[in-house]
Amino acid sequence: GTIKAGAMKEDAIPASKQMSFEFKSGVTDLSKDQILQLNTSIMPSLTKDTTLRIEIRSFAAVVNGDESGARRVALSRALAMRQYFVDKGITPVRMDLRALGNETDQTPQDRVDLQIK
């Protein structure tokens, strides 16, 4: 069969793709660069396919032995990411939030992982 032109946009994120967004220690707000990356790489797919869901997994390094502080920072990051999507018209029912604090063996610990599924 014939392939329609533009059927596969190269900058759109494929389904079941994961992206990671690194944060500076203690920072919970999205940077301009992170917002630009979300706008170009994730939003086109979420807007085009309303059945796609997004999982937001947020992590934060423990500072001065304060594990509950790490969880709070991770939660703030997850909520900031969720608010970005809500502001863009993505309904909260399409999102799963997991604020995991320092429960990761990957680096950097200060990050938010997004999984599109």
C-alpha positions in Angstrom: 0.0 0.0 0.0 1.0 3.6 -0.2 2.3 5.5 2.8 0.7 8.9 3.4 3.1 11.8 3.5 3.5 13.1 7.0 2.1 10.0 8.6 5.1 9.7 10.8 6.5 13.0 12.1 10.1 12.6 13.1 9.9 15.0 16.0 6.8 13.4 17.5 7.5 10.9 20.3 6.7 7.3 19.5 4.2 5.5 21.8 5.7 3.8 24.9 8.7 6.2 24.7 10.4 7.5 27.8 12.1 10.8 28.3 14.0 12.1 31.3 14.2 15.7 32.5 17.1 16.5 34.8 16.6 19.1 37.6 19.2 21.0 39.7 19.2 20.0 43.4 16.2 21.4 45.2 14.7 23.0 42.0 11.0 22.0 41.4 9.9 24.4 38.6 10.3 23.5 35.0 13.0 25.4 33.1 12.4 27.2 29.8 14.5 24.5 28.1 12.4 21.7 29.6 9.1 23.4 28.6 10.5 23.8 25.0 11.4 20.1 25.0 7.9 19.2 26.2 6.3 21.4 23.6 8.2 20.0 20.7 8.7 16.3 21.6 5.7 15.2 23.7 2.7 17.6 23.2 2.2 16.8 19.5 1.6 13.1 20.2 -0.6 13.7 23.2 -2.7 16.2 21.3 -2.9 14.0 18.2 -3.8 10.7 20.1 -6.2 11.4 23.0 -5.9 7.7 24.0 -2.3 8.1 25.1 -1.6 8.2 28.8 1.4 9.7 30.5 3.2 8.4 33.6 5.2 11.0 35.5 7.8 9.4 37.7 9.7 12.0 39.8 12.9 11.5 41.8 15.0 13.7 44.1 18.3 13.1 45.8 18.4 13.1 49.6 20.1 16.2 51.0 21.5 16.1 54.5 19.9 12.7 55.2 16.4 14.2 54.8 14.4 11.4 53.0 11.0 13.0 53.5 12.5 16.2 52.1 13.5 14.3 49.0 9.9 12.9 48.6 8.5 16.5 49.0 10.8 17.8 46.3 9.9 14.8 44.0 6.2 15.5 44.6 6.6 19.2 43.8 8.3 18.3 40.5 5.6 15.8 39.6 2.9 18.3 40.3 4.8 21.0 38.3 5.0 18.6 35.4 1.3 17.7 35.8 0.3 21.4 35.9 2.2 22.0 32.6 0.1 19.3 30.9 -3.2 20.5 32.5 -2.3 24.0 31.2 -1.9 22.5 27.7 -5.4 20.9 27.9 -4.4 17.4 28.8 -7.0 16.0 31.3 -5.6 14.8 34.6 -7.3 11.4 34.1 -4.7 10.7 31.4 -1.8 11.1 33.9 -0.3 8.9 36.6 1.9 10.5 39.1 4.6 8.7 41.1 6.7 10.8 43.4 9.4 8.3 44.3 11.9 10.4 46.2 15.3 8.8 46.2 14.0 5.3 45.2 16.2 5.0 42.1 19.6 3.5 41.2 19.9 5.6 38.1 21.6 8.9 37.8 20.9 11.8 37.9 18.7 11.3 41.0 17.2 14.7 40.5 15.0 14.1 37.5 11.5 13.4 36.2 10.9 10.5 33.9 7.9 10.7 31.5 6.5 7.5 29.9 4.0 7.8 27.1 1.8 4.7 26.8 
